[in-house]
């Protein structure tokens, strides 16, 4: 992550690229539609979210690749022994993550009609917080697309609320970090409780 970010800053000299309006004579003036356009009364970015979310949900629930992703997340060694091509699964996950990041970058650049290599520097914290709040286990093997989207809305509402209250960006990062810690602690407590219940049931059955 930091290598790629550093290369982006080096290749651009840390400059901002403004006025991405295109050239009318070349027919390249439609870039702003991605961030500001509307379809059927909804922003284009919402439609993109719906398409990507539905595609990811279908992939996770109804395809062998989706099951392999959960298997690798839950227990990589067991998945490898079971014949899952772990390295290929990891490669796909990272590629899909990069694709989503690229789409978000295009949308933000379209909204601002400008681009800077440091844009979205703390977005990874928001992504982790959204996933954890949505029920994704940090230890892997559990999570849903719908839950992650709900978590993203919660983080968005929290961020907007903190901004409206005049809370500094530094404290916002602290609060989001604390949210992640609390969510992880709750998740681990639930896992331990489930393990105890399972062991008790097995003991009674035995």
C-alpha positions as CSV (number, residue, x, y, z in Angstrom):
1,X,0.0,0.0,0.0
2,X,2.7,2.5,1.0
3,X,4.9,1.5,-1.9
4,X,2.1,2.1,-4.4
5,X,1.2,5.4,-2.7
6,X,4.8,6.5,-2.7
7,X,5.2,5.6,-6.4
8,X,2.0,7.6,-7.2
9,X,3.5,10.6,-5.4
10,X,6.9,10.2,-7.1
11,X,5.4,9.8,-10.6
12,X,3.2,12.9,-10.2
13,X,5.7,15.0,-8.1
14,X,2.8,15.4,-5.6
15,X,1.0,17.7,-7.9
16,X,-2.8,18.3,-8.2
17,X,-4.2,17.8,-11.7
18,X,-7.1,20.3,-12.0
19,X,-9.7,21.1,-14.6
20,X,-10.4,17.6,-15.8
21,X,-13.2,18.9,-18.0
22,X,-11.9,17.3,-21.2
23,X,-11.9,18.8,-24.7
24,X,-15.1,19.5,-26.6
25,X,-13.4,19.0,-29.9
26,X,-12.3,15.5,-28.9
27,X,-15.7,14.7,-27.3
28,X,-14.1,14.0,-23.9
29,X,-16.3,16.3,-21.8
30,X,-18.4,13.5,-20.2
31,X,-16.1,12.7,-17.3
32,X,-18.1,14.9,-14.9
33,X,-21.2,12.8,-15.5
34,X,-19.7,10.0,-13.5
35,X,-19.6,12.0,-10.3
36,X,-22.4,14.5,-10.8
37,X,-24.8,12.9,-13.3
38,X,-28.1,11.2,-12.4
39,X,-30.1,8.3,-13.8
40,X,-33.7,7.9,-12.9
41,X,-33.3,10.5,-10.2
42,X,-30.4,8.8,-8.5
43,X,-26.7,9.7,-8.7
44,X,-24.7,7.6,-11.1
45,X,-22.4,6.6,-8.2
46,X,-25.4,5.0,-6.4
47,X,-26.1,2.9,-9.5
48,X,-22.4,1.8,-9.6
49,X,-22.6,0.8,-5.9
50,X,-25.7,-1.2,-6.6
51,X,-24.2,-3.1,-9.6
52,X,-20.9,-3.8,-7.8
53,X,-22.7,-4.8,-4.6
54,X,-25.1,-7.2,-6.3
55,X,-22.2,-8.7,-8.4
56,X,-20.1,-9.2,-5.2
57,X,-23.0,-10.7,-3.3
58,X,-23.8,-13.1,-6.0
59,X,-20.2,-14.1,-6.3
60,X,-19.9,-14.6,-2.6
61,X,-23.0,-16.7,-2.1
62,X,-23.6,-18.6,-5.3
63,X,-20.2,-19.4,-6.9
64,X,-17.4,-21.8,-6.0
65,X,-15.0,-18.9,-5.9
66,X,-17.1,-17.1,-3.3
67,X,-17.0,-20.3,-1.1
68,X,-13.3,-20.5,-1.6
69,X,-12.8,-16.9,-0.5
70,X,-14.6,-17.7,2.8
71,X,-12.7,-20.9,3.2
72,X,-9.3,-19.2,2.8
73,X,-10.4,-16.4,5.2
74,X,-11.5,-18.9,7.8
75,X,-8.6,-21.3,7.6
76,X,-6.0,-20.9,4.9
77,X,-4.2,-24.2,5.7
78,X,-7.3,-26.3,5.7
79,X,-8.4,-24.7,2.5
80,X,-5.1,-25.5,0.8
81,X,-5.3,-29.1,2.0
82,X,-8.9,-29.3,0.6
83,X,-7.6,-28.4,-2.8
84,X,-8.4,-24.7,-2.9
85,X,-5.9,-22.7,-5.0
86,X,-5.2,-20.3,-2.2
87,X,-2.8,-18.1,-4.1
88,X,-5.2,-17.6,-7.0
89,X,-8.0,-16.8,-4.6
90,X,-5.9,-14.2,-2.8
91,X,-4.8,-12.7,-6.1
92,X,-8.5,-12.3,-7.2
93,X,-9.4,-10.7,-3.9
94,X,-6.6,-8.2,-4.2
95,X,-7.4,-7.5,-7.8
96,X,-11.1,-6.9,-7.0
97,X,-10.1,-4.6,-4.1
98,X,-7.9,-2.7,-6.5
99,X,-10.7,-2.5,-9.0
100,X,-13.1,-1.1,-6.4
101,X,-10.5,1.4,-5.3
102,X,-10.0,2.6,-8.9
103,X,-13.7,3.0,-9.4
104,X,-14.0,5.1,-6.2
105,X,-11.0,7.2,-7.3
106,X,-12.6,7.9,-10.7
107,X,-15.9,8.9,-9.0
108,X,-14.1,11.3,-6.6
109,X,-12.0,12.8,-9.4
110,X,-15.2,13.3,-11.4
111,X,-16.9,15.0,-8.5
112,X,-14.0,17.4,-7.8
113,X,-13.0,17.6,-11.5
114,X,-9.5,17.4,-10.2
115,X,-7.1,14.6,-9.0
116,X,-4.3,14.4,-6.4
117,X,-2.2,11.3,-5.7
118,X,-2.9,11.6,-1.9
119,X,-6.7,11.6,-2.2
120,X,-8.3,8.9,-0.1
121,X,-5.3,8.6,2.2
122,X,-7.3,7.5,5.2
123,X,-10.0,5.6,3.3
124,X,-8.6,2.2,4.3
125,X,-9.5,3.0,7.9
126,X,-13.1,3.7,6.9
127,X,-13.2,0.5,4.8
128,X,-12.0,-1.6,7.8
129,X,-14.5,0.1,10.1
130,X,-17.4,-0.4,7.7
131,X,-16.6,-4.1,7.2
132,X,-16.2,-4.8,11.0
133,X,-19.3,-2.9,11.9
134,X,-21.2,-4.8,9.2
135,X,-20.4,-8.1,10.8
136,X,-17.2,-9.2,9.0
137,X,-14.8,-11.1,11.3
138,X,-11.3,-9.7,11.5
139,X,-10.1,-13.3,11.9
140,X,-11.8,-14.2,8.6
141,X,-14.4,-16.6,7.4
142,X,-17.5,-14.6,8.1
143,X,-19.2,-11.5,6.6
144,X,-21.8,-10.3,4.1
145,X,-21.9,-7.7,1.4
146,X,-25.2,-6.2,2.8
147,X,-23.7,-5.9,6.3
148,X,-20.7,-4.1,4.9
149,X,-22.9,-1.6,3.1
150,X,-24.8,-1.0,6.3
151,X,-21.6,-0.5,8.1
152,X,-20.4,1.9,5.4
153,X,-23.6,4.0,5.9
154,X,-23.0,4.0,9.7
155,X,-19.5,5.2,9.2
156,X,-20.6,7.9,6.8
157,X,-23.3,9.1,9.1
158,X,-20.8,9.1,12.0
159,X,-18.2,11.1,9.9
160,X,-20.8,13.6,8.8
161,X,-22.1,14.0,12.4
162,X,-18.6,14.6,13.7
163,X,-17.9,17.2,11.0
164,X,-21.2,19.0,11.8
165,X,-20.3,19.0,15.5
166,X,-17.0,20.6,14.6
167,X,-14.8,17.7,15.8
168,X,-11.3,17.9,14.4
169,X,-10.1,15.4,11.8
170,X,-7.5,14.1,14.3
171,X,-10.2,13.2,16.8
172,X,-12.3,11.7,14.1
173,X,-9.5,9.2,13.3
174,X,-9.3,8.4,17.0
175,X,-13.0,7.8,17.3
176,X,-13.1,5.6,14.2
177,X,-10.2,3.6,15.6
178,X,-12.0,3.1,18.9
179,X,-15.1,1.9,17.0
180,X,-13.0,-0.7,15.2
181,X,-11.4,-1.8,18.5
182,X,-14.8,-2.2,20.2
183,X,-16.3,-4.1,17.2
184,X,-13.3,-6.5,17.2
185,X,-13.6,-7.1,20.9
186,X,-17.3,-7.8,20.6
187,X,-16.6,-10.1,17.6
188,X,-14.0,-12.1,19.5
189,X,-16.3,-12.3,22.6
190,X,-19.1,-13.7,20.4
191,X,-16.7,-16.3,18.8
192,X,-15.5,-17.5,22.2
193,X,-19.2,-17.7,23.4
194,X,-20.1,-19.7,20.3
195,X,-17.2,-22.1,20.8
196,X,-18.2,-22.7,24.4
197,X,-21.8,-23.4,23.4
198,X,-20.6,-25.8,20.7
199,X,-18.3,-27.6,23.1
200,X,-21.2,-27.9,25.7
201,X,-23.5,-29.3,23.0
202,X,-20.9,-31.8,21.9
203,X,-20.3,-32.8,25.5
204,X,-24.0,-33.4,26.1
205,X,-24.4,-35.3,22.9
206,X,-21.4,-37.5,23.8
